[in-house]
Amino acid sequence: MATVGTLAVNVIANTKKINRSLGRLQRRLKRFAGQLATIGGGLSFVAATHSLIGFDNAMQKSLAIMGDLSDTMRNDLRKEVINVAGDFNLAFDSVADSIFSLASIGLSAEQSLKALSVAGAFARAGSFEMAKATELLTDAQNAFGLVVEDSTQNMLNMTRVSDVLVKANILGAASVEEFGAAAGKVASAARNLGLGIEEVVGRLVRLAKANLKGDVAGTALEAILRELPDRALENADAFAQLGIRVFDSGKKFRGLANIIADFENSLEGLSDAEKIASLNTLGLGAQAQSVLLKLAGGSADIAKFTNALREAGGTALEVANKNMTRLSKALGQIRKQFMFLLDTMTPMLDMFSIFIAMASQMLKKINSMVAPLTNLGKAFSLMAPGIGKNVVKLMAFVGGLSAGLILIPKIAFGLTLLVTSIKNMTK
C-alpha cells in the first residue's frame, strides 16, 4: 500500500509540474503570437500607407489637368474612384489614372464623375487595366462623334460604346481590346459615311470570324469605306454592269449590308479567278478586294450581328458582374471600406512630410559638422595612426551628439503637432 501511495504522490507531483510547464509554454506562445501580430500589423500599416500614397499621387496627377475644382468636386471624385475600384475590384491608382484619360478628351469634372462607373464596368468586362480600358473606350467614343457636353447623355453614349464592344467579344472570335482598337481605326471613315458604331462593329465581327482582327481588321475595313465611294463615282458604268449600287437615288451611301449583298449576287457562281477579274474592273485595290471577298457570303450573318449589337444595352455591366466571383465581390467591398478609412488619414501625410523634412535637415547638419572633424582626424592619423582613428571616432560622436541636441527641440515640437493633429482627428 505504501508503494502505491508513493506512486500516486509522485504522479500527482509530476502532473503539477507538467501543468506548470504547459502554462509557461502557453504564456510564451501568447507573447510570441502578440509579437507576430504587432509585426504583421506594422507591415499591413506600411502596405496600406503605400497604397494610400499611390492613390493620392494618381489623384493629384489626374486632377491637375482639370483646372480649378471646388473642394466638393475633388472629394466627390475621390469617393467615386474608391467606389468604382471596390465595386469592380480594380486597382485604386489605376482607376484614379483613368480620370486623366477622361480629361484628355475634354470631359469636364462632372462628365468624368458620371463616366467612371461605365469605364469601370468596361474594364472588368474586358479583363484589362482601368487606364487602358478608359483610353480605348474614350478613343472610340470620340472617333464616332459621341462625346457631348451634357453629362448624362455623354454617359449614355459611353455606355452604348462599351456595350457594343463587349457584345462583339461575345459574338466574335476577338477580345474586347481588339474590337476597341479596330473600331478606333475605322471610325473616322465610317463617320464620314454616316455609319453608326453598331453597323461598323458588326462587320468587324464578321472579319474576326475570318481571322482578321484588331488594328489589321480596322485598317482593312477603313480601306473599303474610303475606296468604295470614290471608285463608284469614277467607274460608275463598271459598277452598274455588275449590279452594285453604292449610293441610293438621293446620292446617300446605302450602307455596307446592302452593298455587300449586291457583291454577293454579282459574284455568285464565279470562280476565284473570275471574281478577281470582276473586282479589277471596279478599280478596287488588292486590300479592299481581299476584305470584300471575306465579307461576301456573310451578309445574313452581318445583319444578325448588327441587330444583336443594337440590342446590346446592359451587356458590359452584366459581363462585369459575371467576371467576379462572390468572394472577389466581397473582398472588393472590404477594400473599398478600408480605403475610405485610410483616406481619412490623408491629412496625416502632411504631418509625416514635416518629420521627413526635419530628418533631412538633421542629417544635413550632422554631415556638415562631421566633415571638418573627419578632416582634422585625418591629420591626426598622419602623426599616429592608432590615436588618429580613436580621435576620428570621438569627434564624429561629439559632432553627432551636438547636432542631435540642437534639433531635439524641433523634433519635440513636431511630435507635439502630430499628437495634437491625431487628437483633433479622433474627436
RODO-2510 file (C-alpha; in nm, 4 decimals, decimal comma):
residues 427
     n   res          X          Y          Z
     1     m     0,0000     0,0000     0,0000
     2     a     0,2877     0,2333     0,0839
     3     t     0,4345     0,1721    -0,2568
     4     v     0,1038     0,2518    -0,4255
     5     g     0,0639     0,5655    -0,2153
     6     t     0,4138     0,6845    -0,3013
     7     l     0,3440     0,6219    -0,6673
     8     a     0,0227     0,8255    -0,6517
     9     v     0,2037     1,1160    -0,4826
    10     n     0,4749     1,1087    -0,7485
    11     v     0,2185     1,1023    -1,0299
    12     i     0,0301     1,3979    -0,8807
    13     a     0,3520     1,5944    -0,8303
    14     n     0,4723     1,5224    -1,1829
    15     t     0,1328     1,6158    -1,3221
    16     k     0,1503     1,9518    -1,1443
    17     k     0,4987     2,0117    -1,2882
    18     i     0,3769     1,9291    -1,6365
    19     n     0,0797     2,1614    -1,5959
    20     r     0,3075     2,4428    -1,4785
    21     s     0,5396     2,3824    -1,7739
    22     l     0,2465     2,3826    -2,0128
    23     g     0,1224     2,7044    -1,8547
    24     r     0,4590     2,8730    -1,9043
    25     l     0,4703     2,7480    -2,2631
    26     q     0,1207     2,8784    -2,3258
    27     r     0,2133     3,2239    -2,1916
    28     r     0,5253     3,2325    -2,4077
    29     l     0,3257     3,1327    -2,7131
    30     k     0,0751     3,4084    -2,6401
    31     r     0,3569     3,6629    -2,6109
    32     f     0,5086     3,5314    -2,9346
    33     a     0,1712     3,5494    -3,1074
    34     g     0,1326     3,9049    -2,9837
    35     q     0,4748     3,9944    -3,1215
    36     l     0,3856     3,8384    -3,4575
    37     a     0,0567     4,0278    -3,4595
    38     t     0,2425     4,3512    -3,3892
    39     i     0,4893     4,2837    -3,6707
    40     g     0,2079     4,1822    -3,9069
    41     g     0,0072     4,4872    -3,8120
    42     g     0,3071     4,7099    -3,8738
    43     l     0,3686     4,5558    -4,2150
    44     s    -0,0008     4,5880    -4,3004
    45     f     0,0063     4,9534    -4,1961
    46     v     0,3110     5,0166    -4,4161
    47     a     0,1427     4,8420    -4,7127
    48     a    -0,1809     5,0321    -4,6544
    49     t     0,0033     5,3637    -4,6307
    50     h     0,1898     5,2816    -4,9530
    51     s    -0,1441     5,2093    -5,1247
    52     l    -0,2885     5,5372    -4,9964
    53     i     0,0142     5,7339    -5,1180
    54     g    -0,0094     5,5703    -5,4642
    55     f    -0,3797     5,6524    -5,4836
    56     d    -0,3217     6,0084    -5,3634
    57     n    -0,0427     6,0678    -5,6171
    58     a    -0,2582     5,9347    -5,9028
    59     m    -0,5462     6,1600    -5,7981
    60     q    -0,3182     6,4646    -5,7820
    61     k    -0,1850     6,3959    -6,1338
    62     s    -0,5295     6,3399    -6,2831
    63     l    -0,6952     6,6404    -6,1181
    64     a    -0,4069     6,8718    -6,2103
    65     i    -0,5177     6,8932    -6,5756
    66     m    -0,8781     6,9749    -6,4834
    67     g    -0,8008     7,3261    -6,3685
    68     d    -0,9628     7,4818    -6,0630
    69     l    -1,2037     7,2464    -5,8909
    70     s    -1,4095     7,3056    -5,5811
    71     d    -1,3281     7,1031    -5,2704
    72     t    -1,6675     6,9375    -5,3046
    73     m    -1,5956     6,8167    -5,6584
    74     r    -1,2499     6,6935    -5,5581
    75     n    -1,4000     6,4951    -5,2705
    76     d    -1,6770     6,3591    -5,4957
    77     l    -1,4214     6,2372    -5,7494
    78     r    -1,2116     6,0719    -5,4770
    79     k    -1,5174     5,8958    -5,3378
    80     e    -1,6296     5,7798    -5,6824
    81     v    -1,2828     5,6426    -5,7632
    82     i    -1,2880     5,4414    -5,4387
    83     n    -1,6431     5,3199    -5,5090
    84     v    -1,5617     5,2080    -5,8648
    85     a    -1,2363     5,0382    -5,7615
    86     g    -1,4172     4,8485    -5,4865
    87     d    -1,7299     4,7602    -5,6848
    88     f    -1,5316     4,6159    -5,9766
    89     n    -1,2268     4,5021    -5,7754
    90     l    -0,9819     4,7245    -5,9632
    91     a    -0,6599     4,8934    -5,8501
    92     f    -0,7287     5,2288    -5,6817
    93     d    -0,4404     5,4101    -5,8529
    94     s    -0,5402     5,2698    -6,1940
    95     v    -0,8957     5,3991    -6,1538
    96     a    -0,7574     5,7365    -6,0446
    97     d    -0,5293     5,7403    -6,3526
    98     s    -0,8337     5,6889    -6,5760
    99     i    -0,9579     6,0391    -6,4863
   100     f    -0,6545     6,1664    -6,6781
   101     s    -0,7766     5,9849    -6,9938
   102     l    -1,1277     6,1243    -6,9487
   103     a    -0,9963     6,4773    -6,9059
   104     s    -0,7626     6,4374    -7,2047
   105     i    -1,0565     6,4131    -7,4471
   106     g    -1,2070     6,7256    -7,2953
   107     l    -1,4513     6,5811    -7,0426
   108     s    -1,5321     6,8092    -6,7529
   109     a    -1,5078     6,7012    -6,3912
   110     e    -1,8841     6,6407    -6,3809
   111     q    -1,8739     6,4331    -6,7010
   112     s    -1,5791     6,2331    -6,5681
   113     l    -1,7621     6,1719    -6,2418
   114     k    -2,0532     6,0103    -6,4265
   115     a    -1,8293     5,8209    -6,6704
   116     l    -1,6108     5,6454    -6,4127
   117     s    -1,8555     5,3650    -6,3319
   118     v    -1,9118     5,2973    -6,7037
   119     a    -1,5375     5,2720    -6,7626
   120     g    -1,5023     5,0505    -6,4542
   121     a    -1,7624     4,8033    -6,5810
   122     f    -1,5917     4,8041    -6,9237
   123     a    -1,2520     4,7332    -6,7660
   124     r    -1,3845     4,4423    -6,5598
   125     a    -1,5862     4,3024    -6,8532
   126     g    -1,2805     4,3184    -7,0795
   127     s    -1,0448     4,1969    -6,8052
   128     f    -0,7831     4,4677    -6,8531
   129     e    -0,6490     4,7624    -6,6562
   130     m    -0,8816     5,0543    -6,5976
   131     a    -0,6467     5,3112    -6,7505
   132     k    -0,6132     5,1097    -7,0737
   133     a    -0,9861     5,0378    -7,0829
   134     t    -1,0701     5,4065    -7,0422
   135     e    -0,8297     5,5040    -7,3192
   136     l    -0,9839     5,2536    -7,5639
   137     l    -1,3383     5,3471    -7,4673
   138     t    -1,2897     5,7221    -7,4912
   139     d    -1,0942     5,6947    -7,8184
   140     a    -1,3791     5,5007    -7,9807
   141     q    -1,6462     5,7300    -7,8379
   142     n    -1,4619     6,0394    -7,9563
   143     a    -1,3879     5,8919    -8,3019
   144     f    -1,7574     5,8140    -8,3617
   145     g    -1,8560     6,1665    -8,2554
   146     l    -2,0381     6,0518    -7,9434
   147     v    -1,8726     6,2893    -7,6944
   148     v    -2,1286     6,5550    -7,5989
   149     e    -2,1448     6,8335    -7,3409
   150     d    -2,4453     6,7027    -7,1492
   151     s    -2,3040     6,4821    -6,8721
   152     t    -2,5963     6,2385    -6,8626
   153     q    -2,6153     6,1940    -7,2402
   154     n    -2,2383     6,1584    -7,2599
   155     m    -2,2545     5,8796    -7,0014
   156     l    -2,5287     5,7065    -7,2044
   157     n    -2,3181     5,7352    -7,5214
   158     m    -2,0165     5,5886    -7,3449
   159     t    -2,2343     5,3060    -7,2122
   160     r    -2,3528     5,2387    -7,5680
   161     v    -1,9951     5,2104    -7,6975
   162     s    -1,8985     4,9901    -7,4034
   163     d    -2,1961     4,7553    -7,4517
   164     v    -2,1313     4,7222    -7,8268
   165     l    -1,7634     4,6330    -7,7832
   166     v    -1,8322     4,3790    -7,5074
   167     k    -2,1181     4,2240    -7,7065
   168     a    -1,8852     4,1954    -8,0067
   169     n    -1,6481     3,9945    -7,7891
   170     i    -1,9344     3,7524    -7,7165
   171     l    -2,0361     3,7262    -8,0847
   172     g    -1,6928     3,7148    -8,2465
   173     a    -1,3557     3,5492    -8,2140
   174     a    -1,1663     3,8531    -8,0839
   175     s    -1,1128     4,0239    -7,7495
   176     v    -1,2808     4,3426    -7,6303
   177     e    -0,9467     4,5176    -7,6659
   178     e    -0,9058     4,4009    -8,0281
   179     f    -1,2556     4,5210    -8,1213
   180     g    -1,1869     4,8533    -7,9489
   181     a    -0,8631     4,9009    -8,1420
   182     a    -1,0267     4,8052    -8,4753
   183     a    -1,3265     5,0340    -8,4188
   184     g    -1,0953     5,3246    -8,3445
   185     k    -0,9125     5,2704    -8,6750
   186     v    -1,2224     5,2684    -8,8954
   187     a    -1,4362     5,5204    -8,7043
   188     s    -1,3336     5,8316    -8,8984
   189     a    -1,4129     5,6849    -9,2420
   190     a    -1,7372     5,5320    -9,1105
   191     r    -1,8475     5,8590    -8,9568
   192     n    -1,7955     6,0410    -9,2898
   193     l    -2,0428     5,7986    -9,4491
   194     g    -2,2942     5,8275    -9,1665
   195     l    -2,2398     5,4743    -9,0341
   196     g    -2,3061     5,4050    -8,6665
   197     i    -2,0838     5,2051    -8,4354
   198     e    -2,3190     4,9034    -8,4406
   199     e    -2,3002     4,8662    -8,8198
   200     v    -1,9229     4,9062    -8,8239
   201     v    -1,8569     4,6623    -8,5402
   202     g    -2,0995     4,4129    -8,6987
   203     r    -1,8613     4,3968    -8,9976
   204     l    -1,5645     4,3661    -8,7670
   205     v    -1,7271     4,0631    -8,6018
   206     r    -1,7579     3,9033    -8,9458
   207     l    -1,3914     3,9780    -9,0198
   208     a    -1,2864     3,8405    -8,6800
   209     k    -1,4551     3,5117    -8,7653
   210     a    -1,2437     3,5138    -9,0832
   211     n    -0,9356     3,5606    -8,8585
   212     l    -0,8896     3,9302    -8,9340
   213     k    -0,8677     4,1142    -8,6014
   214     g    -0,7508     4,4251    -8,4185
   215     d    -0,5684     4,7037    -8,5999
   216     v    -0,5380     4,4905    -8,9151
   217     a    -0,9161     4,4461    -8,9371
   218     g    -0,9771     4,8152    -8,8696
   219     t    -0,7300     4,9247    -9,1360
   220     a    -0,8757     4,6790    -9,3904
   221     l    -1,2362     4,7881    -9,3342
   222     e    -1,1284     5,1511    -9,3475
   223     a    -0,9756     5,0851    -9,6920
   224     i    -1,3133     4,9646    -9,8226
   225     l    -1,5047     5,2601    -9,6776
   226     r    -1,2575     5,5064    -9,8293
   227     e    -1,2289     5,3380   -10,1704
   228     l    -1,5865     5,2326   -10,2457
   229     p    -1,7395     5,5829   -10,2771
   230     d    -1,4533     5,7125   -10,4906
   231     r    -1,4370     5,4073   -10,7191
   232     a    -1,8171     5,4042   -10,7566
   233     l    -1,8067     5,7599   -10,8882
   234     e    -1,5004     5,7035   -11,1097
   235     n    -1,6180     5,3709   -11,2565
   236     a    -1,9941     5,4147   -11,2484
   237     d    -2,0501     5,2053   -11,5656
   238     a    -1,8494     4,9090   -11,4318
   239     f    -2,0420     4,9150   -11,1016
   240     a    -2,3731     4,9387   -11,2896
   241     q    -2,2789     4,6466   -11,5169
   242     l    -2,2194     4,4263   -11,2105
   243     g    -2,5398     4,5489   -11,0468
   244     i    -2,3608     4,7068   -10,7489
   245     r    -2,5169     5,0282   -10,6159
   246     v    -2,3090     5,2199   -10,3617
   247     f    -2,5383     5,5252   -10,3459
   248     d    -2,9164     5,5446   -10,3394
   249     s    -3,1277     5,7756   -10,5546
   250     g    -3,0583     6,0593   -10,3148
   251     k    -2,6799     6,0127   -10,3527
   252     k    -2,6517     5,8779    -9,9959
   253     f    -2,4301     5,5818    -9,9034
   254     r    -2,6560     5,2754    -9,8995
   255     g    -2,4823     5,1035    -9,6078
   256     l    -2,2446     4,8116    -9,6118
   257     a    -2,5120     4,5444    -9,5621
   258     n    -2,6894     4,6383    -9,8866
   259     i    -2,3658     4,6867   -10,0804
   260     i    -2,2236     4,3529    -9,9643
   261     a    -2,5485     4,1834   -10,0690
   262     d    -2,5028     4,3336   -10,4194
   263     f    -2,1485     4,1966   -10,4329
   264     e    -2,2725     3,8515   -10,3291
   265     n    -2,5320     3,8475   -10,6085
   266     s    -2,2793     3,9723   -10,8637
   267     l    -2,0066     3,7206   -10,7737
   268     e    -2,2330     3,4214   -10,7180
   269     g    -2,1327     3,1184   -10,9246
   270     l    -1,7996     3,2684   -11,0412
   271     s    -1,4636     3,1006   -10,9976
   272     d    -1,1987     3,2672   -10,7812
   273     a    -1,0211     3,3960   -11,0929
   274     e    -1,3457     3,5360   -11,2354
   275     k    -1,4275     3,7081   -10,9054
   276     i    -1,0884     3,8828   -10,9021
   277     a    -1,1291     3,9838   -11,2689
   278     s    -1,4712     4,1349   -11,1928
   279     l    -1,3396     4,3286   -10,8951
   280     n    -1,0479     4,4578   -11,1014
   281     t    -1,2914     4,6259   -11,3396
   282     l    -1,4159     4,8315   -11,0442
   283     g    -1,0697     4,9754   -10,9811
   284     l    -1,0536     4,8480   -10,6230
   285     g    -0,7130     4,7906   -10,4603
   286     a    -0,5879     4,4476   -10,3534
   287     q    -0,6600     4,5089    -9,9832
   288     a    -1,0175     4,6244   -10,0480
   289     q    -1,0771     4,3263   -10,2769
   290     s    -0,9478     4,0828   -10,0156
   291     v    -1,1774     4,2207    -9,7456
   292     l    -1,4799     4,2284    -9,9780
   293     l    -1,4285     3,8610   -10,0595
   294     k    -1,4151     3,7851    -9,6852
   295     l    -1,7379     3,9776    -9,6247
   296     a    -1,9173     3,8419    -9,9311
   297     g    -2,1316     3,5431    -9,8481
   298     g    -2,1864     3,6661    -9,4948
   299     s    -2,4448     3,9413    -9,5435
   300     a    -2,7030     3,7430    -9,3441
   301     d    -2,4553     3,7000    -9,0573
   302     i    -2,3597     4,0679    -9,0721
   303     a    -2,7248     4,1703    -9,0448
   304     k    -2,7694     3,9325    -8,7492
   305     f    -2,4579     4,0677    -8,5742
   306     t    -2,5641     4,4291    -8,6318
   307     n    -2,9108     4,3685    -8,4874
   308     a    -2,7606     4,1938    -8,1846
   309     l    -2,5300     4,4905    -8,1268
   310     r    -2,8228     4,7322    -8,1462
   311     e    -2,9851     4,5374    -7,8615
   312     a    -2,6680     4,5132    -7,6520
   313     g    -2,7817     4,7502    -7,3760
   314     g    -2,6588     4,6437    -7,0317
   315     t    -2,4112     4,3852    -7,1679
   316     a    -2,0938     4,5380    -7,0216
   317     l    -2,2324     4,5583    -6,6674
   318     e    -2,3765     4,2072    -6,6910
   319     v    -2,0459     4,0584    -6,8079
   320     a    -1,8509     4,2600    -6,5487
   321     n    -2,0616     4,1091    -6,2692
   322     k    -2,0208     3,7593    -6,4141
   323     n    -1,6442     3,8075    -6,4276
   324     m    -1,6311     3,8455    -6,0475
   325     t    -1,6852     3,5593    -5,8059
   326     r    -1,8869     3,6065    -5,4892
   327     l    -1,5607     3,6093    -5,2936
   328     s    -1,3961     3,8707    -5,5164
   329     k    -1,7043     4,0930    -5,4848
   330     a    -1,6922     4,0629    -5,1049
   331     l    -1,3183     4,1376    -5,0996
   332     g    -1,3783     4,4372    -5,3249
   333     q    -1,6267     4,5789    -5,0752
   334     i    -1,3798     4,5248    -4,7904
   335     r    -1,1059     4,7001    -4,9902
   336     k    -1,3442     4,9876    -5,0589
   337     q    -1,4396     5,0422    -4,6945
   338     f    -1,0752     5,0086    -4,5843
   339     m    -0,9653     5,2696    -4,8404
   340     f    -1,2393     5,5052    -4,7223
   341     l    -1,0947     5,4628    -4,3726
   342     l    -0,7394     5,5209    -4,4948
   343     d    -0,8480     5,8253    -4,6920
   344     t    -0,9431     5,9973    -4,3671
   345     m    -0,5721     5,9702    -4,2760
   346     t    -0,4622     6,1816    -4,5722
   347     p    -0,4051     6,4922    -4,3511
   348     m    -0,1520     6,2861    -4,1536
   349     l     0,0612     6,2502    -4,4666
   350     d     0,1309     6,6229    -4,4450
   351     m     0,2452     6,5757    -4,0856
   352     f     0,4748     6,2898    -4,1852
   353     s     0,6263     6,5119    -4,4527
   354     i     0,7252     6,7578    -4,1752
   355     f     0,9192     6,4844    -3,9953
   356     i     1,0841     6,3692    -4,3167
   357     a     1,1973     6,7271    -4,3819
   358     m     1,3261     6,7568    -4,0242
   359     a     1,5147     6,4292    -4,0512
   360     s     1,6710     6,5506    -4,3750
   361     q     1,7807     6,8733    -4,2084
   362     m     1,9253     6,6816    -3,9132
   363     l     2,1310     6,4565    -4,1407
   364     k     2,2481     6,7593    -4,3348
   365     k     2,3671     6,9323    -4,0151
   366     i     2,5396     6,6156    -3,8919
   367     n     2,7215     6,5794    -4,2222
   368     s     2,8302     6,9437    -4,2168
   369     m     2,9646     6,9085    -3,8601
   370     v     3,1301     6,5706    -3,9088
   371     a     3,3073     6,6562    -4,2341
   372     p     3,5579     6,9084    -4,0886
   373     l     3,6117     6,6869    -3,7836
   374     t     3,6921     6,3967    -4,0141
   375     n     3,9490     6,6086    -4,1969
   376     l     4,1023     6,7015    -3,8625
   377     g     4,1079     6,3359    -3,7646
   378     k     4,2928     6,2515    -4,0851
   379     a     4,5615     6,4991    -3,9836
   380     f     4,5956     6,3179    -3,6503
   381     s     4,6177     5,9843    -3,8261
   382     l     4,9219     6,1017    -4,0202
   383     m     5,1024     6,1568    -3,6910
   384     a     4,9838     5,8464    -3,5085
   385     p     4,7525     5,6068    -3,6956
   386     g     4,6224     5,4328    -3,3816
   387     i     4,5479     5,7573    -3,1979
   388     g     4,4077     5,9175    -3,5120
   389     k     4,1374     5,6542    -3,5548
   390     n     4,0187     5,6983    -3,1988
   391     v     4,0150     6,0774    -3,2372
   392     v     3,8059     6,0466    -3,5564
   393     k     3,5516     5,8228    -3,3771
   394     l     3,5351     6,0535    -3,0770
   395     m     3,4918     6,3667    -3,2861
   396     a     3,2255     6,2040    -3,5016
   397     f     3,0358     6,1030    -3,1872
   398     v     3,0637     6,4516    -3,0368
   399     g     2,9554     6,6124    -3,3654
   400     g     2,6536     6,3849    -3,3994
   401     l     2,5573     6,4380    -3,0358
   402     s     2,5825     6,8159    -3,0768
   403     a     2,3637     6,8120    -3,3877
   404     g     2,1129     6,5895    -3,2133
   405     l     2,0958     6,8229    -2,9134
   406     i     2,0421     7,1195    -3,1438
   407     l     1,7492     6,9522    -3,3206
   408     i     1,5804     6,7893    -3,0174
   409     p     1,3558     7,0946    -2,9544
   410     k     1,2467     7,0914    -3,3199
   411     i     1,1640     6,7194    -3,3076
   412     a     0,9720     6,7686    -2,9828
   413     f     0,7747     7,0490    -3,1462
   414     g     0,6965     6,8258    -3,4455
   415     l     0,5794     6,5423    -3,2188
   416     t     0,3521     6,7851    -3,0388
   417     l     0,1984     6,8885    -3,3702
   418     l     0,1427     6,5236    -3,4687
   419     v    -0,0205     6,4291    -3,1379
   420     t    -0,2428     6,7372    -3,1494
   421     s    -0,3453     6,6535    -3,5076
   422     i    -0,4319     6,2924    -3,4190
   423     k    -0,6385     6,4066    -3,1191
   424     n    -0,8306     6,6520    -3,3359
   425     m    -0,8975     6,3821    -3,5958
   426     t    -1,0333     6,1392    -3,3388
   427     k    -1,2684     6,3858    -3,1682
***
